[in-house]
């Protein structure tokens, strides 16, 4: 691993390269906050994939891509005299010091949950109108639900124990079944939403990230379905003409081979 001086030198080199690109590269000169936005989102998802795969070489590469975007936005801010890379680093440093009085002050905490409660309380003192204010509107619904639940729990609005949450899941499932019997699409949608929201709550109590859990299942499904396609091709068959029983047999074959 590198020492602090080497890290600072590497970061400084990146800042210099960014200056060169903005001056000499037609593509880089053309970029704006708006044009980079969707690319940044894509890079974050690529990092997410690498983390789920536990591919540390890719994690390193994707972090580099995200760091480039941070430096790029900082350069754009500098060009319009609003902020620069130093302002960005200084701002987050000051925020971290202010939000960690148990490290940089005389506050005592007993555990992680107390740290989170103090974090939310400090944010409210800073002028936030709601503890939910920091949850981005454009977050995917599952992540948004989890973050809202976590923030509400941070000020004490939470279930007392895991068993109570499980009962809530069962209650919501029964209400969904009743809605299905009515055939009312709007009611079914509402009750399904309640089931999903309560399941996310249950996952939180199990210390499981529901987004990560679902994405792992997505990857598993993809592998097994692609195996069915590959085996059908090797047999000279059109997958669309395989029976459900044939596809299910290939699905279980892959499951037994890989146990994933």
ABEGO torsion letter per residue (X at the ends): XBBAAAAAAAAAAAAAAAAAAAAABAAAAABBAAAAAAAAAAAAAAAAAAAAAGBAAAAAAAAAAAAAAAAAAAAAAAAAGABBAAAAAAAAAAAAAAABAAAABABBBABAAAAAAAAAAAAAAAGBABAAAABBAABBAAAAAAAAAAAAAAAGBBBABAAAAAAAAAAAAAAAAAAAAAGBAAAAAAAAAAAAAAAAAAAAAAGBBAAAAAAAAAAAAAAAAAAAAAAAAAAGBBAAABBAAAAAAAAAAAAAAAGX
